[in-house]
Amino acid sequence: MIERIVHSTAGVTILGAGAALAQQILLACDLAPDLVAADGGANMAADLGLQPLAVIGDLDSVDAATRAKFPAHIFHRIEEQDSTDLEKCLSRIEAPGVIALGVLGPRLDHGLAALHTALARTGPPLLLVSETEVMFHCTRIFNADLPEGARVSLFPLQPVTGQSKGLEWPIEGLNFAPGVKIGTSNRMVGNRLELRFDGPGMIVIVEARYLATIWSALTA
């Protein structure tokens, strides 16, 4: 059994080494205040003057200057290479929810790996944040208040069907599946989104400016 390193009651922000905007990182830390750096994400944390509770990964991307800024006991080297740094962090965190930044790009393979992790993950919500979007795996039901015209995209990672309220193009009767049917660039009518799926597999994607709204809805 994997030992938990971080125990949080307030929510955890994971910062990876990929692309992330400083203002998004600071907002995420306001929403989920316990910060964990995934390997080289520690460098960005140090640049922003943020103190992680832990730095988790194989630690091959942590700068010497960053190591000098943080106490040695927060660094946790996980040498196995069968999991990504995001997975290494998630498996060692106990929290009511996680916001992960710097894990979706700019490398496409890293982004796809993060989506794979979101699909495979069970337990508390995981919200993935890019510079332009926020996304999460909707396993069954999701409700949120979003403004008229807000873009809502649905991307299935396995076959799934569902129902919706609040979308201009309802999804009833659609058989979503990779390579078969996706739901790009739907949009809100009214200001209440209700989604219900027959099982796991759907990634819901909205604009990054709704980060706080989506986090609140996921952790309500």
Sine and cosine of phi, psi and omega as CSV:
sin_phi,cos_phi,sin_psi,cos_psi,sin_omega,cos_omega
0.00,0.00,0.71,-0.71,-0.02,-1.00
-0.97,0.23,0.77,-0.64,0.00,-1.00
-0.97,0.24,0.72,-0.69,0.06,-1.00
-0.97,0.25,0.71,-0.71,0.01,-1.00
-0.99,-0.16,-0.61,0.79,-0.04,-1.00
-0.88,-0.48,0.78,-0.63,0.07,-1.00
-0.88,-0.48,0.90,-0.44,-0.09,-1.00
-0.79,-0.61,0.65,-0.76,0.13,-0.99
-0.96,-0.27,-0.13,0.99,-0.10,-1.00
-0.96,-0.26,-0.26,0.96,-0.09,-1.00
0.94,-0.34,0.53,-0.85,-0.09,-1.00
-0.88,-0.47,0.70,-0.72,0.21,-0.98
-0.98,-0.20,0.82,-0.57,0.11,-0.99
-0.98,-0.20,0.78,-0.63,0.02,-1.00
-0.92,-0.40,0.91,-0.41,0.06,-1.00
-1.00,-0.03,-0.06,-1.00,-0.10,-1.00
-1.00,-0.04,0.04,1.00,-0.02,-1.00
-1.00,0.09,-0.30,-0.95,-0.08,-1.00
-0.95,0.33,0.76,-0.65,0.06,-1.00
-0.37,-0.93,0.63,-0.78,0.02,-1.00
-1.00,0.03,0.65,-0.76,-0.04,-1.00
-0.84,0.54,-0.66,0.75,-0.04,-1.00
-0.92,0.40,-0.54,0.84,0.06,-1.00
-0.93,0.36,-0.65,0.76,0.01,-1.00
-0.88,0.48,-0.71,0.71,-0.03,-1.00
-0.92,0.40,-0.62,0.78,0.05,-1.00
-0.90,0.43,-0.70,0.71,0.02,-1.00
-0.86,0.51,-0.65,0.76,0.00,-1.00
-0.93,0.36,-0.44,0.90,0.13,-0.99
-0.94,0.34,-0.64,0.77,-0.04,-1.00
-0.98,0.22,-0.66,0.75,-0.03,-1.00
-0.77,-0.64,1.00,0.07,-0.32,-0.95
-0.96,0.27,-0.22,0.98,-0.01,-1.00
-1.00,0.01,0.94,-0.35,-0.14,-0.99
-1.00,-0.05,0.74,-0.67,0.13,-0.99
-0.81,-0.58,0.74,-0.67,0.05,-1.00
-0.99,-0.14,0.74,-0.67,0.09,-1.00
-1.00,-0.04,0.97,-0.23,0.03,-1.00
0.77,0.64,-0.91,-0.42,-0.09,-1.00
-0.91,0.42,-0.18,0.98,0.13,-0.99
-0.87,0.50,-0.34,0.94,0.06,-1.00
-0.87,0.49,-0.54,0.84,0.00,-1.00
-0.90,0.44,-0.67,0.74,0.01,-1.00
-0.93,0.37,-0.63,0.78,0.05,-1.00
-0.86,0.51,-0.70,0.72,0.01,-1.00
-0.89,0.45,-0.66,0.76,0.01,-1.00
-0.89,0.46,-0.53,0.85,-0.02,-1.00
-1.00,-0.01,0.00,1.00,-0.01,-1.00
0.96,0.27,0.43,0.90,0.00,-1.00
-0.99,-0.16,0.63,-0.78,-0.02,-1.00
-0.96,-0.27,0.95,-0.31,0.04,-1.00
-0.95,0.33,0.48,-0.88,0.17,-0.99
-0.95,0.31,-0.51,0.86,-0.01,-1.00
-0.42,-0.91,0.49,-0.87,0.17,-0.99
-0.89,-0.46,0.88,-0.47,-0.15,-0.99
-0.83,-0.56,0.71,-0.70,0.05,-1.00
0.46,-0.89,-0.21,-0.98,0.07,-1.00
-0.98,0.18,-0.14,0.99,0.15,-0.99
0.91,0.42,0.36,0.93,0.00,-1.00
-0.98,0.18,-0.16,0.99,-0.05,-1.00
-0.92,-0.38,0.13,0.99,-0.02,-1.00
-1.00,0.07,0.83,-0.55,0.00,-1.00
-0.93,0.37,0.47,-0.88,0.06,-1.00
-0.87,0.49,-0.60,0.80,0.01,-1.00
-0.90,0.44,-0.60,0.80,0.04,-1.00
-0.92,0.39,-0.69,0.73,0.03,-1.00
-0.84,0.53,-0.59,0.80,-0.02,-1.00
-0.94,0.33,-0.42,0.91,-0.04,-1.00
-0.99,0.15,-0.44,0.90,-0.12,-0.99
-0.93,-0.37,0.51,-0.86,0.05,-1.00
-0.91,0.42,0.55,-0.83,-0.10,-0.99
-0.88,0.48,-0.50,0.87,-0.13,-0.99
-0.95,0.32,-0.23,0.97,0.00,-1.00
-1.00,0.09,-0.15,0.99,-0.01,-1.00
-1.00,0.03,0.81,-0.59,-0.03,-1.00
-0.81,-0.59,0.97,-0.25,-0.01,-1.00
-0.99,0.15,0.83,-0.55,0.08,-1.00
-0.90,-0.43,0.96,-0.28,-0.21,-0.98
-0.99,0.11,-0.36,0.93,-0.06,-1.00
-0.89,0.46,0.55,-0.84,-0.07,-1.00
-0.92,-0.39,0.33,0.94,0.01,-1.00
-1.00,0.01,-0.07,1.00,0.01,-1.00
-0.70,-0.72,0.38,-0.92,0.06,-1.00
-0.98,0.19,0.19,-0.98,0.04,-1.00
-0.90,0.44,-0.57,0.82,0.06,-1.00
-0.88,0.47,-0.71,0.70,0.01,-1.00
-0.90,0.43,-0.62,0.78,0.04,-1.00
-0.86,0.51,-0.67,0.74,0.01,-1.00
-0.92,0.39,-0.78,0.63,-0.09,-1.00
-0.86,0.51,-0.62,0.78,-0.05,-1.00
-0.95,0.31,-0.19,0.98,-0.04,-1.00
-0.90,-0.44,0.25,0.97,0.00,-1.00
-0.88,-0.48,0.71,-0.70,0.19,-0.98
-0.92,-0.40,0.90,-0.44,-0.10,-0.99
-0.35,-0.94,0.38,-0.92,0.05,-1.00
-0.96,0.27,-0.17,0.98,0.03,-1.00
0.02,-1.00,0.35,-0.94,-0.05,-1.00
-0.71,-0.71,0.72,-0.70,0.19,-0.98
-0.95,-0.31,0.82,-0.57,-0.03,-1.00
-0.90,-0.45,0.83,-0.56,0.05,-1.00
-0.86,-0.52,0.39,-0.92,0.01,-1.00
0.95,0.30,0.39,0.92,-0.02,-1.00
-0.86,-0.51,-0.09,1.00,-0.08,-1.00
-0.98,-0.22,-0.25,0.97,-0.05,-1.00
-0.15,-0.99,0.09,-1.00,0.17,0.98
-0.99,0.15,-0.19,0.98,-0.02,-1.00
-0.97,0.23,0.79,-0.61,-0.03,-1.00
-0.90,0.44,-0.63,0.78,-0.03,-1.00
-0.90,0.43,-0.57,0.82,0.06,-1.00
-0.92,0.40,-0.66,0.75,0.03,-1.00
-0.89,0.46,-0.69,0.72,0.03,-1.00
-0.91,0.43,-0.61,0.80,0.04,-1.00
-0.90,0.44,-0.61,0.79,0.03,-1.00
-0.91,0.42,-0.65,0.76,0.05,-1.00
-0.91,0.41,-0.63,0.78,0.09,-1.00
-0.85,0.52,-0.69,0.73,0.02,-1.00
-0.89,0.45,-0.67,0.74,0.02,-1.00
-0.88,0.48,-0.64,0.77,0.01,-1.00
-0.92,0.38,-0.66,0.75,-0.09,-1.00
-0.98,0.20,-0.37,0.93,-0.11,-0.99
-0.94,0.34,0.65,-0.76,0.19,-0.98
-0.87,-0.49,0.43,-0.90,0.02,-1.00
0.94,-0.35,-0.46,-0.89,-0.09,-1.00
-0.86,0.51,0.36,-0.93,-0.08,-1.00
-0.88,0.48,0.56,-0.83,0.11,-0.99
-0.82,-0.57,0.88,-0.48,0.00,-1.00
-0.94,-0.33,0.87,-0.49,0.00,-1.00
-0.99,-0.12,0.73,-0.68,-0.10,-0.99
-0.84,-0.54,0.82,-0.57,0.18,-0.98
-0.96,-0.27,-0.06,-1.00,0.01,-1.00
-0.93,0.37,-0.36,0.93,-0.07,-1.00
-0.85,-0.52,-0.36,0.93,-0.06,-1.00
-0.71,-0.71,0.34,-0.94,0.26,-0.97
-0.86,-0.51,0.56,-0.83,-0.07,-1.00
-0.52,-0.85,0.43,-0.90,-0.01,-1.00
-0.41,-0.91,0.35,-0.94,0.05,-1.00
-1.00,0.06,0.90,-0.44,0.04,-1.00
-1.00,-0.05,0.94,-0.33,-0.09,-1.00
-0.99,0.13,-0.51,0.86,0.00,-1.00
-0.54,-0.84,-0.93,0.37,-0.17,-0.99
-0.78,-0.62,0.65,-0.76,0.09,-1.00
-0.55,-0.84,0.75,-0.66,0.05,-1.00
-0.77,-0.64,0.67,-0.74,0.02,-1.00
-0.37,-0.93,0.43,-0.90,0.11,-0.99
-1.00,-0.07,0.90,-0.44,0.03,-1.00
-0.76,-0.65,0.49,-0.87,-0.09,-1.00
-0.97,0.26,0.39,-0.92,0.10,-1.00
-0.77,0.63,0.75,-0.67,0.06,-1.00
1.00,0.04,-0.13,0.99,0.01,-1.00
-0.88,0.47,0.67,-0.74,-0.02,-1.00
-0.98,0.21,0.72,-0.69,0.06,-1.00
-0.75,-0.67,0.91,-0.42,0.04,-1.00
-0.94,-0.34,0.58,-0.81,-0.01,-1.00
-0.85,-0.52,0.83,-0.55,-0.03,-1.00
-0.79,-0.61,0.94,-0.35,-0.03,-1.00
-0.98,0.20,0.68,-0.74,0.13,-0.99
-0.97,-0.22,-0.06,1.00,0.14,-0.99
-0.34,-0.94,0.24,-0.97,-0.03,-1.00
-0.85,0.53,0.71,-0.70,-0.02,-1.00
-0.32,-0.95,0.55,-0.84,0.11,-0.99
-0.84,-0.54,0.24,-0.97,-0.03,-1.00
-0.20,-0.98,-0.07,-1.00,0.07,-1.00
-0.75,-0.66,0.40,-0.92,-0.01,-1.00
-0.59,-0.81,0.46,-0.89,0.24,-0.97
-0.75,-0.67,0.64,-0.77,0.03,-1.00
1.00,-0.10,0.00,1.00,0.04,-1.00
-0.98,-0.22,0.61,-0.79,0.01,-1.00
-0.88,0.48,-0.62,0.79,0.04,-1.00
-0.91,-0.41,0.99,-0.16,-0.03,-1.00
-0.86,0.51,0.42,-0.91,-0.10,-0.99
-0.97,-0.25,-0.01,1.00,0.03,-1.00
-0.83,0.55,0.69,-0.73,0.06,-1.00
0.99,0.10,-0.03,1.00,0.01,-1.00
-1.00,-0.07,0.72,-0.70,0.06,-1.00
-0.98,-0.18,1.00,-0.07,-0.02,-1.00
-0.97,0.26,0.63,-0.77,0.09,-1.00
-0.19,-0.98,0.53,-0.85,0.05,-1.00
-0.86,0.52,0.73,-0.68,0.01,-1.00
0.97,0.22,0.02,1.00,-0.05,-1.00
-0.84,-0.54,-0.86,0.51,-0.06,-1.00
-0.51,-0.86,0.83,-0.56,0.08,-1.00
-0.82,-0.58,0.10,-0.99,-0.07,-1.00
-0.76,-0.65,0.94,0.35,-0.06,-1.00
-0.99,0.12,0.68,-0.73,0.19,-0.98
0.86,0.51,0.69,0.73,0.27,-0.96
-0.96,0.28,0.15,-0.99,0.01,-1.00
-0.48,-0.88,0.35,-0.94,-0.09,-1.00
-0.97,0.26,0.65,-0.76,0.28,-0.96
-0.86,-0.50,0.77,-0.64,-0.21,-0.98
0.98,0.21,-0.32,-0.95,-0.06,-1.00
-0.72,-0.70,0.38,0.93,0.04,-1.00
-0.76,-0.65,0.88,-0.48,0.02,-1.00
-0.98,-0.19,0.77,-0.64,0.10,-1.00
-0.75,-0.67,0.85,-0.53,0.02,-1.00
-0.83,-0.55,0.64,-0.76,0.07,-1.00
-0.62,-0.78,0.79,-0.61,-0.01,-1.00
-0.87,-0.49,0.41,-0.91,-0.04,-1.00
-0.98,0.21,-0.12,0.99,0.02,-1.00
-0.01,-1.00,-0.08,-1.00,0.01,-1.00
-0.95,0.31,0.19,-0.98,0.12,-0.99
0.80,-0.60,-0.23,0.97,-0.08,-1.00
-0.99,-0.16,0.80,-0.60,0.14,-0.99
-1.00,-0.07,0.83,-0.55,0.04,-1.00
-0.98,-0.18,0.76,-0.65,-0.10,-0.99
-0.80,-0.60,0.81,-0.59,0.09,-1.00
-0.73,-0.68,0.12,-0.99,-0.03,-1.00
-0.92,0.38,0.53,-0.85,-0.09,-1.00
-0.89,0.46,-0.40,0.92,-0.02,-1.00
-0.92,0.39,-0.20,0.98,0.03,-1.00
-0.99,-0.16,0.35,0.94,-0.02,-1.00
-0.80,0.61,-0.79,0.61,-0.06,-1.00
-0.89,0.45,-0.64,0.77,0.00,-1.00
-0.89,0.45,-0.72,0.69,-0.02,-1.00
-0.92,0.39,-0.67,0.75,0.03,-1.00
-0.87,0.49,-0.70,0.71,0.01,-1.00
-0.87,0.49,-0.67,0.74,-0.01,-1.00
-0.93,0.38,-0.63,0.77,-0.02,-1.00
-0.93,0.37,-0.54,0.84,-0.11,-0.99
-0.97,-0.25,0.12,0.99,-0.02,-1.00
-0.88,0.47,0.00,0.00,0.00,0.00
